[in-house]
Amino acid sequence: MTAAAAIVRDVVPAAVAAPLTDVVFARPYCRIGDVVDAGIAQRQRASDHLKALVRAGVLEEHRVHRDRIFRIRHRRQTPLLRIQVIDP
């Protein structure tokens, strides 16, 4: 989340970067209403912030009926530990 939080700080205004990061990464998805309910921004500005994160590659936007769902974009996971075998 640290790399994504750094991107959020670069993309949205500094005043809303920290609270927006908390809301976006609290669950696997986020709605515009979640940002509005948290008191971060009004509906249009919340939409603009989330769409900026989509353009930056942090989130993916999906339409579900009339709602827009913003999910955290998962990159291809790589193994955390690689074992190297050395012949003696």
C-alpha positions as CSV (number, residue, x, y, z in Angstrom):
1,M,0.0,0.0,0.0
2,T,3.0,2.4,0.5
3,A,3.7,2.7,-3.2
4,A,0.0,3.2,-4.0
5,A,-0.3,5.8,-1.2
6,A,2.6,7.7,-2.7
7,I,0.8,7.8,-6.1
8,V,-2.3,9.1,-4.3
9,R,-0.3,11.9,-2.8
10,D,1.0,12.8,-6.2
11,V,-2.4,12.7,-8.0
12,V,-4.8,14.4,-5.6
13,P,-4.5,17.5,-3.5
14,A,-2.5,17.2,-0.4
15,A,-5.4,18.1,1.9
16,V,-7.4,15.1,0.8
17,A,-4.7,12.6,0.1
18,A,-4.4,10.9,3.5
19,P,-8.2,10.6,4.2
20,L,-8.8,9.5,0.7
21,T,-6.2,6.8,1.0
22,D,-7.8,5.6,4.2
23,V,-11.2,5.3,2.5
24,V,-10.0,3.7,-0.7
25,F,-7.9,1.0,1.0
26,A,-10.3,0.3,3.8
27,R,-12.2,-2.3,1.7
28,P,-11.6,-4.1,-1.6
29,Y,-13.8,-1.5,-3.4
30,C,-14.9,2.1,-2.9
31,R,-17.9,4.0,-4.2
32,I,-18.2,7.8,-4.7
33,G,-20.7,7.8,-1.8
34,D,-18.1,6.4,0.5
35,V,-15.8,9.4,-0.1
36,V,-18.8,11.8,0.3
37,D,-19.9,10.0,3.6
38,A,-16.4,10.3,5.0
39,G,-16.7,14.1,4.5
40,I,-13.7,14.3,2.2
41,A,-15.4,16.0,-0.8
42,Q,-18.7,16.7,-2.4
43,R,-20.0,14.2,-5.0
44,Q,-18.5,15.8,-8.1
45,R,-15.1,16.4,-6.6
46,A,-15.1,12.9,-5.1
47,S,-15.8,11.5,-8.6
48,D,-13.0,13.6,-10.0
49,H,-10.5,12.3,-7.4
50,L,-11.4,8.6,-7.9
51,K,-11.2,9.0,-11.7
52,A,-7.8,10.6,-11.3
53,L,-6.7,7.5,-9.4
54,V,-8.1,5.3,-12.2
55,R,-6.0,7.3,-14.7
56,A,-2.9,6.9,-12.5
57,G,-3.4,3.1,-12.4
58,V,-4.2,2.7,-8.7
59,L,-7.9,1.9,-9.2
60,E,-10.2,0.2,-11.7
61,E,-13.6,1.5,-12.5
62,H,-16.6,-0.9,-12.9
63,R,-20.2,0.0,-13.6
64,V,-22.7,-2.1,-11.6
65,H,-26.2,-1.1,-12.6
66,R,-26.3,2.6,-11.8
67,D,-23.3,2.6,-9.5
68,R,-19.7,3.0,-10.2
69,I,-17.4,0.8,-8.2
70,F,-13.7,1.6,-7.8
71,R,-11.5,-1.4,-7.1
72,I,-7.9,-1.5,-6.2
73,R,-6.0,-2.6,-9.3
74,H,-4.0,-5.7,-8.6
75,R,-0.7,-6.2,-10.4
76,R,0.6,-9.6,-11.3
77,Q,1.9,-11.0,-8.1
78,T,5.5,-12.2,-8.0
79,P,6.9,-14.7,-5.5
80,L,8.1,-13.0,-2.3
81,L,10.9,-15.4,-1.8
82,R,13.1,-16.9,-4.4
83,I,15.4,-19.7,-3.5
84,Q,18.7,-19.9,-5.3
85,V,20.4,-23.3,-5.3
86,I,24.2,-23.1,-5.3
87,D,26.2,-26.3,-6.0
88,P,29.1,-26.6,-3.6
